[in-house]
Amino acid sequence: MNPLKKLNEHGQSFWLDFLSRGFLESGGLQKLIDEDGLKGVTSNPSIFEKAIVDSKAYQAQITAAPTDLPIMTLYEQLAISDIQQAADTLRPVYDALDGRDGFVSLEVSPSVAASTDATIAEGRFLWKSVDRENLMVKVPATTAGLSAIRQLTSEGINVNVTLLFSQHVYEQVVEAYLAGLESLARETRDLSRIASVASFFVSRIDSEIDKLLMIEIERTGNPDRRKTLESLKGKVAIANAKLAYRRYKDLFASARWQALSEKGARTQRLLWASTSTKNANYPDVLYVDELIGADTVNTMPLKTIDAYRDHGAPRNSLEENVTDAEATLKTLDEVGISLESVAAKLLSDGVRSFAGSFATLLGTIDSERKAQR
């Protein structure tokens, strides 16, 4: 059986971390749904920039836009068109699963990451403009973002919380989601139609930790310390995810959650993002095979999807060796590397990187418009 389809047997959905108009129009998304059991799509500024550069499918809409239309507005029109088409393609999945899956995610501008009010305003704008029940608005897990997550959830807007690296921040994300649901419940609104995911970025953790480990390996003259440092390479991201999943199960078994569940609320699933392997020495499906568990999502780029279809080996891996995961993070701390500090840096870097990608995206659209005049 197709390993991608077998993920569903373990309670995990897989989503596509890619979107382009040409891919939609060629039937590529529909094929993944039909043949592999795909259940969702995520997007970001880097994905849109690549799509516009690599495809002529956007030229007609860019050419037709008024010359005085602000570039930001033109981008929103391009992105919203693609998101609407993807949402419509996935709508049968959404309906068949009673709103539990079949989502498409669209990110707020990185420029609003430091402002709660601006994030809320843009989240509302995207929700209204896309006008699809199976949209998720992506909000980064910054300090400002946490308050926005609570407010948007309280307004019945689906949120994909992005750029999560820290278990500490994850608990704050869950708190924001629960508080938003409780606010919605006080208004006697239907909680069963609200969906959310908390997106942990995986491979970026190992990439950053491995760099720090190599620095320490080169510094030390102690063979035992070198052996310990070597043993941590490529292990921290998965350990972090396993412990986050354990915390997820605890948080969504609380009396507070049960009260919301009785009113129809659905859990905020953990989503594994950044799942392509960055280190060629690691298996290309490492961050899929080792992160499988009930009520989770793995969002993969096309290359990882193809690899997993070819040689994935699904099993209930998230709850394996949790004691070893604890030991891994304890050892990391003992060798002097703070995962929380690394997580804070990666969040900051992620916001900055997306801001750079967004600026490049707007510049690309501007160049395309000028070239077509």
ZIGITA-V960264 format. One record per pair of residues at least 4 apart in sequence whose ideal C-beta (glycine too) atoms are under 6 Angstrom apart, sorted by sequence separation. I is the first residue (numbers start at 0). J is the second residue. If there is no record, write none. Layout:
i=I j=J
i=I j=J
This chain:
i=21 j=25
i=26 j=30
i=30 j=34
i=31 j=35
i=42 j=46
i=49 j=53
i=50 j=54
i=57 j=61
i=58 j=62
i=64 j=68
i=68 j=72
i=75 j=79
i=91 j=95
i=96 j=100
i=107 j=111
i=124 j=128
i=125 j=129
i=140 j=144
i=147 j=151
i=204 j=208
i=205 j=209
i=234 j=238
i=256 j=260
i=260 j=264
i=281 j=285
i=284 j=288
i=286 j=290
i=299 j=303
i=307 j=311
i=344 j=348
i=345 j=349
i=348 j=352
i=0 j=5
i=6 j=11
i=22 j=27
i=23 j=28
i=32 j=37
i=68 j=73
i=93 j=98
i=129 j=134
i=139 j=144
i=151 j=156
i=183 j=188
i=219 j=224
i=251 j=256
i=259 j=264
i=276 j=281
i=299 j=304
i=331 j=336
i=31 j=37
i=51 j=57
i=111 j=117
i=138 j=144
i=152 j=158
i=163 j=169
i=219 j=225
i=6 j=13
i=111 j=118
i=151 j=158
i=276 j=283
i=93 j=101
i=64 j=73
i=92 j=101
i=138 j=147
i=216 j=225
i=276 j=285
i=3 j=13
i=111 j=121
i=126 j=136
i=138 j=148
i=148 j=158
i=180 j=190
i=287 j=297
i=107 j=118
i=125 j=136
i=89 j=101
i=148 j=160
i=160 j=172
i=216 j=228
i=274 j=286
i=215 j=228
i=107 j=121
i=122 j=136
i=107 j=122
i=251 j=266
i=212 j=228
i=86 j=103
i=85 j=103
i=176 j=195
i=212 j=231
i=271 j=290
i=57 j=77
i=105 j=125
i=136 j=156
i=138 j=158
i=140 j=160
i=212 j=232
i=287 j=307
i=82 j=103
i=15 j=37
i=18 j=40
i=135 j=157
i=136 j=158
i=137 j=159
i=138 j=160
i=139 j=161
i=140 j=162
i=247 j=269
i=284 j=306
i=291 j=313
i=82 j=105
i=139 j=162
i=140 j=163
i=209 j=232
i=274 j=297
i=283 j=306
i=284 j=307
i=18 j=42
i=135 j=159
i=137 j=161
i=152 j=176
i=288 j=312
i=14 j=39
i=15 j=40
i=16 j=41
i=172 j=197
i=274 j=299
i=275 j=300
i=291 j=316
i=292 j=317
i=12 j=38
i=14 j=40
i=145 j=171
i=149 j=175
i=153 j=179
i=268 j=294
i=269 j=295
i=270 j=296
i=271 j=297
i=272 j=298
i=14 j=41
i=112 j=139
i=148 j=175
i=152 j=179
i=208 j=235
i=268 j=295
i=284 j=311
i=289 j=316
i=18 j=46
i=115 j=143
i=119 j=147
i=140 j=168
i=205 j=233
i=266 j=294
i=268 j=296
i=275 j=303
i=7 j=36
i=17 j=46
i=112 j=141
i=114 j=143
i=118 j=147
i=122 j=151
i=149 j=178
i=153 j=182
i=113 j=143
i=126 j=156
i=145 j=175
i=149 j=179
i=153 j=183
i=19 j=50
i=47 j=78
i=102 j=133
i=104 j=135
i=106 j=137
i=107 j=138
i=115 j=146
i=119 j=150
i=204 j=235
i=205 j=236
i=3 j=35
i=4 j=36
i=101 j=133
i=115 j=147
i=140 j=172
i=204 j=236
i=3 j=36
i=21 j=54
i=102 j=135
i=104 j=137
i=122 j=156
i=163 j=197
i=19 j=54
i=21 j=56
i=163 j=198
i=201 j=236
i=20 j=56
i=163 j=199
i=164 j=200
i=157 j=194
i=158 j=195
i=159 j=196
i=160 j=197
i=161 j=198
i=93 j=133
i=199 j=240
i=40 j=85
i=86 j=131
i=83 j=129
i=82 j=129
i=86 j=133
i=86 j=134
i=233 j=281
i=244 j=292
i=79 j=128
i=79 j=129
i=240 j=290
i=237 j=289
i=38 j=92
i=104 j=159
i=29 j=88
i=28 j=88
i=20 j=81
i=23 j=84
i=38 j=100
i=18 j=81
i=39 j=102
i=40 j=103
i=41 j=104
i=42 j=105
i=43 j=106
i=18 j=85
i=197 j=267
i=201 j=271
i=203 j=273
i=202 j=273
i=206 j=277
i=190 j=262
i=191 j=263
i=195 j=267
i=196 j=268
i=197 j=269
i=198 j=270
i=199 j=271
i=200 j=272
i=201 j=273
i=190 j=263
i=200 j=273
i=201 j=274
i=244 j=317
i=169 j=243
i=190 j=264
i=196 j=270
i=198 j=272
i=202 j=277
i=241 j=317
i=166 j=243
i=173 j=250
i=184 j=262
i=180 j=259
i=241 j=321
i=242 j=324
i=241 j=324
i=180 j=264
i=202 j=286
i=201 j=286
i=238 j=324
i=12 j=100
i=238 j=327
i=238 j=328
i=176 j=267
i=234 j=327
i=98 j=192
i=235 j=331
i=196 j=296
i=231 j=331
i=211 j=336
i=207 j=341
i=203 j=345
i=165 j=339
i=165 j=342
i=164 j=342
i=164 j=345
i=164 j=346
i=162 j=346
i=162 j=349
i=139 j=350
i=112 j=350
i=109 j=350
i=109 j=353
i=109 j=354
i=109 j=357
i=41 j=298
i=11 j=291
i=9 j=291
i=14 j=296
i=16 j=298
i=10 j=293
i=16 j=299
i=17 j=300
i=10 j=294
i=11 j=295
i=12 j=296
i=13 j=297
i=14 j=298
i=16 j=300
i=17 j=301
i=74 j=361
i=74 j=364
i=70 j=361
i=73 j=364
i=70 j=364
i=70 j=365
i=3 j=307
i=9 j=313
i=2 j=307
i=3 j=308
i=9 j=315
i=61 j=367
i=6 j=313
i=61 j=368
i=5 j=313
i=2 j=311
i=44 j=353
i=62 j=371
i=2 j=313
i=45 j=356
i=48 j=359
i=52 j=363
i=44 j=356
i=48 j=360
i=51 j=363
i=44 j=357
i=47 j=360
i=48 j=363
i=44 j=360
